[in-house]
Amino acid sequence: MEQKKEDKIAAGLVSEHYPKVIGMVIHMTYYQKAANPVLMVRTVNFFPTSYAYFNMECMIKGCVDGGFNLTSIIANLIKSHKKSAKGKMVCSGEGDSLSPDHAHVSYEITIQYK
Protein backbone atom coordinates (compact mmCIF):
# COMPACT_ATOMS: atom_id res chain seq x y z
CA MET A 1 0.00 0.00 0.00
CA GLU A 2 2.82 2.36 0.92
CA GLN A 3 4.67 1.53 -2.33
CA LYS A 4 1.58 2.34 -4.39
CA LYS A 5 1.29 5.71 -2.66
CA GLU A 6 4.93 6.46 -3.41
CA ASP A 7 4.47 5.42 -7.04
CA LYS A 8 1.51 7.78 -7.42
CA ILE A 9 3.45 10.70 -5.97
CA ALA A 10 6.44 9.91 -8.20
CA ALA A 11 4.17 9.91 -11.26
CA GLY A 12 3.39 13.59 -10.76
CA LEU A 13 0.15 15.35 -11.56
CA VAL A 14 -1.88 15.20 -14.75
CA SER A 15 -1.50 19.00 -15.05
CA GLU A 16 2.31 18.69 -14.99
CA HIS A 17 2.50 16.06 -17.73
CA TYR A 18 -0.53 17.02 -19.79
CA PRO A 19 -1.34 20.73 -19.27
CA LYS A 20 -3.96 20.80 -22.05
CA VAL A 21 -6.04 18.02 -20.47
CA ILE A 22 -8.95 19.15 -18.30
CA GLY A 23 -10.45 15.74 -17.68
CA MET A 24 -10.15 12.07 -18.43
CA VAL A 25 -12.46 9.11 -17.81
CA ILE A 26 -11.35 5.49 -17.92
CA HIS A 27 -14.16 2.95 -18.01
CA MET A 28 -12.96 -0.62 -17.48
CA THR A 29 -14.65 -3.99 -17.37
CA TYR A 30 -12.56 -6.61 -15.59
CA TYR A 31 -12.93 -10.20 -16.73
CA GLN A 32 -11.78 -13.38 -15.05
CA LYS A 33 -11.42 -16.91 -16.35
CA ALA A 34 -14.48 -18.40 -14.66
CA ALA A 35 -18.09 -19.45 -15.22
CA ASN A 36 -19.16 -15.88 -14.34
CA PRO A 37 -16.56 -13.93 -16.35
CA VAL A 38 -17.40 -10.30 -15.46
CA LEU A 39 -15.53 -9.58 -12.25
CA MET A 40 -16.12 -5.84 -11.97
CA VAL A 41 -17.04 -2.71 -13.87
CA ARG A 42 -15.07 0.36 -12.86
CA THR A 43 -14.98 4.02 -13.86
CA VAL A 44 -12.04 6.19 -12.84
CA ASN A 45 -12.06 9.97 -13.32
CA PHE A 46 -8.86 11.99 -13.63
CA PHE A 47 -8.58 15.75 -13.24
CA PRO A 48 -5.60 18.13 -13.62
CA THR A 49 -5.02 17.76 -9.86
CA SER A 50 -5.02 13.92 -10.05
CA TYR A 51 -1.86 11.87 -10.07
CA ALA A 52 -0.82 10.80 -13.57
CA TYR A 53 -0.72 7.19 -12.40
CA PHE A 54 -2.53 4.97 -14.88
CA ASN A 55 -1.50 1.51 -13.69
CA MET A 56 -4.70 -0.27 -12.68
CA GLU A 57 -4.37 -3.29 -10.40
CA CYS A 58 -5.42 -6.80 -11.29
CA MET A 59 -8.40 -7.71 -9.14
CA ILE A 60 -7.70 -11.45 -9.07
CA LYS A 61 -6.70 -12.64 -5.62
CA GLY A 62 -3.19 -14.07 -5.60
CA CYS A 63 -2.00 -12.19 -8.70
CA VAL A 64 1.58 -10.97 -8.24
CA ASP A 65 3.07 -8.10 -10.27
CA GLY A 66 0.01 -7.98 -12.50
CA GLY A 67 -2.22 -5.17 -13.59
CA PHE A 68 -3.05 -3.04 -16.57
CA ASN A 69 -0.71 -0.16 -17.31
CA LEU A 70 -2.50 2.36 -19.52
CA THR A 71 0.27 5.00 -19.32
CA SER A 72 1.65 4.57 -22.85
CA ILE A 73 -1.83 4.35 -24.36
CA ILE A 74 -2.88 7.59 -22.68
CA ALA A 75 0.40 9.34 -23.61
CA ASN A 76 -0.08 8.39 -27.28
CA LEU A 77 -3.70 9.56 -27.27
CA ILE A 78 -2.74 12.93 -25.85
CA LYS A 79 0.28 13.29 -28.13
CA SER A 80 -1.97 12.81 -31.16
CA HIS A 81 -4.73 14.91 -29.53
CA LYS A 82 -7.30 12.11 -29.82
CA LYS A 83 -10.39 12.26 -27.66
CA SER A 84 -11.10 8.56 -27.13
CA ALA A 85 -9.88 5.00 -27.51
CA LYS A 86 -11.10 1.50 -26.83
CA GLY A 87 -9.15 -1.68 -26.39
CA LYS A 88 -8.32 -4.79 -24.40
CA MET A 89 -5.39 -5.80 -22.22
CA VAL A 90 -4.37 -9.12 -20.66
CA CYS A 91 -2.86 -9.24 -17.18
CA SER A 92 0.75 -10.38 -17.22
CA GLY A 93 0.88 -11.14 -13.50
CA GLU A 94 1.60 -14.52 -12.03
CA GLY A 95 0.47 -16.63 -9.12
CA ASP A 96 0.74 -20.19 -7.88
CA SER A 97 -2.73 -21.21 -8.97
CA LEU A 98 -3.25 -18.72 -11.81
CA SER A 99 -3.25 -19.48 -15.52
CA PRO A 100 -1.40 -17.06 -17.83
CA ASP A 101 -4.72 -15.71 -19.12
CA HIS A 102 -6.37 -15.43 -15.69
CA ALA A 103 -7.68 -11.90 -16.26
CA HIS A 104 -8.18 -9.24 -18.90
CA VAL A 105 -9.92 -5.90 -19.21
CA SER A 106 -11.72 -4.02 -21.89
CA TYR A 107 -11.27 -0.28 -21.56
CA GLU A 108 -12.62 2.92 -22.97
CA ILE A 109 -10.71 6.14 -22.42
CA THR A 110 -12.24 9.56 -22.99
CA ILE A 111 -10.16 12.74 -22.79
CA GLN A 112 -11.30 16.36 -22.63
CA TYR A 113 -8.96 19.15 -23.67
CA LYS A 114 -8.92 22.89 -22.98
Summary of the structure (lengths in Angstrom):
residues: 114
radius of gyration: 14.8
end to end distance: 33.6
largest distance: 46.7
contacts: 298
relative contact order: 0.25
helix: 20%
strand: 41%
